[in-house]
């Protein structure tokens, strides 16, 4: 059985699996550009998504540093990591519950 987890705010979708994967890719790559490329997203889409997500939640999820000769970097904040962990825990609990029911 398949399922999808969406976090919403004011009845509007805020975060789903794709957003979590983007945050995890940023954490892994240390760069928004590299994360977007890995996932097949445009840099513009990824940047806009992160900014919209942060605005919706009212907290910084990614700390960006402008680069010099080596380019910029991106690092998840503690809140960004907590959001990923929360999403993955919710997803895991739903999966366990569904397995127990079937």
Number of C-alpha atoms within 10 A of each C-alpha: 6 5 8 8 13 14 12 13 11 7 7 10 12 17 20 14 16 10 17 18 14 20 25 17 19 23 19 14 17 17 19 25 20 18 24 21 14 14 13 10 15 14 15 11 11 22 15 12 16 18 16 13 18 16 12 16 14 9 13 16 22 22 11 15 12 9 9 7 5 7 10 14 18 20 20 19 16 11 13 21 18 13 16 17 13 12 18 15 12 12 17 12 11 15 15 11 11 13 10 8 7 6
